[in-house]
Amino acid sequence: MQDKAFQLAVDSAKARFERQCRALGIDPKDYIITSWTPQAEPEHHGKTLSIREEDGPKPVGLEPGKASLAVKVTVWFTHKAATGRA
């Protein structure tokens, strides 16, 4: 789950950077990622699937729920010319 959340965070950062570059009239293809810092929440939040005990004809039941994990990634983009990769 953390790998997928990280990939979604990176994709989101790239898409935002591309939109900002286009708004400024800059070609985002002239930039590369030179550094990144992932930050995941230390604990999962939300409900999870659990088993409960009940009296009656259905002694064990399932309580469906939803778990979530927030991942934030800070990405640094550098112009290719500044890295010697132009």
N, C-alpha and C positions, 0 to 999 in steps of 0.2 A: 504494500500500500504506500509506503514512503517513497519508493522509486517512482511510482506513477504520479504521486503528488508533486515530487520534485520536477519531473518532466513537464507537467502541466504548468508549474510556476515558471520554468525556463521558457517555455513556449509563449506564455503570457508576457514575460519581460521582453522577449524578442519582438513580438507583435506590437507592443507599446512603443518600443524604440523605433521600429519602422514607421509607425504612424507619426511620431514626433518628427522624425527626419523629413518625411514627405511634407509635413506642415511647414517646415523651415526651408524647404527646397534643397535638401541635402540628400545624397544618394546613400542609403543605409548599407549598400554593398561595399562601400569604401571603408567600412568599419568591421573589426573582429572583436570577439569577446577575449579579453585578456585576463580577467579574474572574476571570481564569483564566490559568494558566501551564502550557503544555505542555512536557514534557521527553522527548525521544526519545533512545534509545541512539544514539551516534554511528555505530555500525557494525551491520550485520546479523549475526546469529549463526546457526549451523547450517549444514547442507549445502545446496548448490544443485545444480541440474541441470548436468551436465558431460559432455564428450565425452572418451572415452579411446581410446587406440590399442592394438590387440591384434594378435598374430600369429594366423593361421589363417583360417577361412572368414568370420569376422565381424570385419573389421579395425577398424571403428568401432562403439562401443556407447555407450549412454546409462546413466548412473548417476543414478537418481532420488534426490532428497533433499528436505529440508524446510528452508526459510529462515524465520526469525522476526524480528519487530521489536517491541520492547517500547516502549510509549508510556505515560508517566505524566502525568496532568493534575491540577493542584491547582486546585480551583474554590472561589470564595468566594460564599456566598449571603448576601443582605442582606434584612431584612424590608422589604416594599414601603413601609410607612409611613415608614421612615427615609430612603427615596429620593424621597418625594413622589409615588410611583406607586400609592398605596393605592386 
